[in-house]
Amino acid sequence: MFSENEIATIIEIPVVLDEVIKLRKEFIETEANFLEISEHDFLSLIMMTPTVGVALANGTISLFEELALNKMARKMSKGGFFLKVDPVAHAMKFLIKSFDKWELPFLEVIKLAMRNTCDLNSLKLKNANDDADNIIGFARELMHAPYAFVRFLSSFFLHDEAEIVEERAISAVEFEKIQDIGNKLEISQYLVFTLFCKTFELR
């Protein structure tokens, strides 16, 4: 998951900040006009969109998923909320309630952030003739991917600080949501994302 410092770095990108300011105003006016949340923390909320989407894929968020989401929120928050209500975790409740409305606008901000932090042109496009379809092939491809892209990938789809190069079980609807998010973020055409998806075993 992203750290507070990583979020602080991304929010300094002018085009990202502009979109965050615009969406934060709209989100507050529409969902909770009493909500107090900084640009930093609102970007943190936006960055949680893929993770929330996967958690919602089964229809409800389990206690384990809620705890993991709250931990993620606290790690990205602009510090000092250990004994107080975390603004990102608080705002996340409104995101969950109206997820269908905010998913696409929030993912557009993520796409903008990715384009301004990653050299996506350096990623290898998937090829029907490419036989790198195992965990070793994924690990090798990961080593050639920009560091920032790997951080996005792991922050979106893995709980805690899970090792990205390992096989893990997942439900069919969660897997479909990961692929759906990959399509919406326009990263599904890259080999590294295709191989990442192959690390999941459907249960």
C-alpha positions as CSV (number, residue, x, y, z in Angstrom):
1,M,0.0,0.0,0.0
2,F,1.1,3.6,-0.6
3,S,2.8,5.5,2.3
4,E,2.0,9.0,3.5
5,N,5.1,10.3,1.8
6,E,4.2,8.7,-1.5
7,I,0.8,10.3,-1.5
8,A,2.5,13.6,-0.5
9,T,4.7,13.3,-3.6
10,I,1.9,12.6,-6.0
11,I,-0.3,15.4,-4.7
12,E,2.5,17.8,-5.7
13,I,1.9,17.1,-9.4
14,P,-0.1,20.2,-10.6
15,V,-2.5,18.4,-12.9
16,V,-3.3,15.8,-10.2
17,L,-3.8,18.5,-7.6
18,D,-6.2,20.4,-9.9
19,E,-8.4,17.3,-10.4
20,V,-8.3,16.4,-6.7
21,I,-9.4,19.9,-5.7
22,K,-12.3,19.8,-8.2
23,L,-13.5,16.3,-7.2
24,R,-13.1,17.0,-3.5
25,K,-15.5,20.0,-3.8
26,E,-18.0,17.9,-5.8
27,F,-17.7,14.9,-3.4
28,I,-18.3,17.1,-0.3
29,E,-21.2,19.0,-1.9
30,T,-22.9,15.7,-3.0
31,E,-22.1,13.2,-0.3
32,A,-21.3,15.0,3.0
33,N,-21.2,18.8,3.2
34,F,-19.8,18.6,6.8
35,L,-16.8,16.5,5.7
36,E,-13.4,18.0,6.4
37,I,-10.7,16.4,4.4
38,S,-7.4,17.8,3.0
39,E,-6.3,17.5,-0.6
40,H,-3.7,14.9,0.6
41,D,-6.3,12.8,2.4
42,F,-8.8,13.1,-0.5
43,L,-6.1,11.8,-2.9
44,S,-5.6,8.9,-0.4
45,L,-9.3,8.2,-0.6
46,I,-9.1,8.2,-4.4
47,M,-6.2,5.8,-4.3
48,M,-8.3,3.4,-2.3
49,T,-10.9,3.1,-5.1
50,P,-9.5,-0.1,-6.7
51,T,-9.1,-1.8,-3.3
52,V,-12.6,-0.8,-2.2
53,G,-14.0,-2.0,-5.6
54,V,-12.5,-5.5,-5.1
55,A,-13.8,-5.6,-1.5
56,L,-17.3,-4.7,-2.8
57,A,-17.2,-7.3,-5.6
58,N,-18.9,-9.9,-3.3
59,G,-21.7,-7.5,-2.5
60,T,-20.6,-6.7,1.1
61,I,-17.4,-5.9,2.9
62,S,-16.2,-8.5,5.4
63,L,-14.8,-7.6,8.8
64,F,-11.3,-8.6,7.6
65,E,-11.7,-6.4,4.5
66,E,-12.9,-3.5,6.6
67,L,-9.9,-3.8,9.0
68,A,-7.5,-3.9,6.0
69,L,-9.1,-0.9,4.4
70,N,-8.9,1.1,7.6
71,K,-5.3,0.2,8.0
72,M,-4.6,1.3,4.5
73,A,-6.4,4.6,5.1
74,R,-4.4,5.3,8.2
75,K,-1.1,4.6,6.5
76,M,-1.8,7.1,3.7
77,S,-3.4,9.8,5.9
78,K,-1.5,13.0,6.6
79,G,-0.3,11.9,10.0
80,G,-1.5,12.4,13.5
81,F,-4.8,10.5,13.5
82,F,-3.9,7.5,15.7
83,L,-6.1,8.7,18.6
84,K,-8.7,10.5,16.5
85,V,-11.1,9.6,13.7
86,D,-9.1,9.1,10.5
87,P,-10.4,11.4,7.8
88,V,-9.7,8.9,5.0
89,A,-11.5,6.1,6.8
90,H,-14.4,8.4,7.6
91,A,-14.7,9.6,4.0
92,M,-14.4,6.0,2.8
93,K,-17.8,5.2,4.2
94,F,-19.3,7.7,1.8
95,L,-17.3,6.3,-1.1
96,I,-18.6,2.8,-0.3
97,K,-22.2,4.0,-0.1
98,S,-22.0,5.7,-3.5
99,F,-19.2,3.6,-5.1
100,D,-20.9,3.3,-8.5
101,K,-21.1,7.1,-8.9
102,W,-17.5,7.8,-7.9
103,E,-15.5,4.9,-9.3
104,L,-14.9,6.2,-12.8
105,P,-14.1,9.8,-11.9
106,F,-11.7,8.6,-9.2
107,L,-10.1,6.1,-11.5
108,E,-9.5,8.9,-14.0
109,V,-7.5,10.7,-11.4
110,I,-5.5,7.5,-10.8
111,K,-4.8,7.2,-14.5
112,L,-3.6,10.8,-14.5
113,A,-1.3,10.1,-11.5
114,M,0.1,7.0,-13.2
115,R,0.8,8.8,-16.5
116,N,2.7,11.5,-14.5
117,T,4.8,9.1,-12.3
118,C,5.4,6.1,-14.5
119,D,7.0,5.6,-17.9
120,L,4.2,3.4,-19.2
121,N,5.9,3.3,-22.6
122,S,8.7,1.1,-21.0
123,L,6.2,-1.6,-20.2
124,K,6.0,-4.6,-22.5
125,L,2.7,-5.1,-24.3
126,K,1.1,-8.5,-24.0
127,N,1.6,-10.7,-27.0
128,A,-0.4,-13.8,-27.9
129,N,2.8,-15.6,-28.7
130,D,4.4,-14.8,-25.3
131,D,4.8,-17.9,-23.2
132,A,5.9,-16.2,-20.0
133,D,2.8,-17.4,-18.0
134,N,4.2,-18.6,-14.7
135,I,5.3,-17.0,-11.5
136,I,8.9,-16.8,-12.6
137,G,7.9,-15.1,-15.8
138,F,6.0,-12.5,-13.7
139,A,8.9,-11.9,-11.4
140,R,11.2,-11.4,-14.3
141,E,8.8,-9.0,-16.0
142,L,8.3,-7.1,-12.7
143,M,12.0,-6.4,-12.5
144,H,11.7,-4.4,-15.8
145,A,8.7,-2.4,-14.8
146,P,9.0,1.1,-13.4
147,Y,9.1,1.1,-9.6
148,A,6.1,3.5,-9.4
149,F,4.0,1.2,-11.5
150,V,4.8,-1.7,-9.2
151,R,3.8,0.4,-6.2
152,F,0.4,1.3,-7.9
153,L,-0.2,-2.4,-8.7
154,S,0.6,-3.7,-5.2
155,S,-1.3,-0.8,-3.5
156,F,-4.4,-1.4,-5.5
157,F,-4.8,-5.2,-5.2
158,L,-2.8,-6.5,-2.2
159,H,-3.7,-6.2,1.5
160,D,-1.0,-5.1,3.9
161,E,2.5,-5.5,2.6
162,A,1.9,-8.8,0.9
163,E,4.6,-10.2,-1.3
164,I,3.6,-9.3,-4.9
165,V,5.3,-12.4,-6.4
166,E,3.3,-15.2,-4.9
167,E,0.2,-17.1,-5.7
168,R,-3.0,-16.3,-3.8
169,A,-6.6,-17.6,-3.8
170,I,-9.4,-15.2,-4.8
171,S,-13.1,-15.5,-5.6
172,A,-14.3,-15.4,-9.2
173,V,-16.1,-12.1,-8.7
174,E,-13.1,-10.5,-7.1
175,F,-10.9,-11.7,-10.0
176,E,-13.4,-10.3,-12.5
177,K,-13.3,-6.9,-10.7
178,I,-9.5,-6.8,-10.8
179,Q,-9.6,-7.4,-14.6
180,D,-12.4,-4.7,-14.8
181,I,-10.2,-2.2,-13.0
182,G,-7.3,-3.1,-15.2
183,N,-9.4,-2.3,-18.2
184,K,-10.7,1.0,-16.8
185,L,-7.2,2.1,-15.8
186,E,-6.0,1.0,-19.3
187,I,-3.2,-1.2,-18.0
188,S,-4.7,-4.6,-19.1
189,Q,-2.7,-4.4,-22.3
190,Y,0.6,-4.7,-20.5
191,L,2.2,-8.0,-20.0
192,V,3.1,-7.4,-16.4
193,F,-0.6,-6.9,-15.5
194,T,-1.6,-10.0,-17.5
195,L,1.0,-12.1,-15.6
196,F,0.0,-10.5,-12.3
197,C,-3.5,-11.7,-12.9
198,K,-2.2,-15.2,-13.5
199,T,-0.8,-15.3,-9.9
200,F,-4.4,-15.6,-8.7
201,E,-6.1,-19.0,-8.2
202,L,-9.8,-19.0,-8.3
203,R,-11.5,-20.6,-5.2
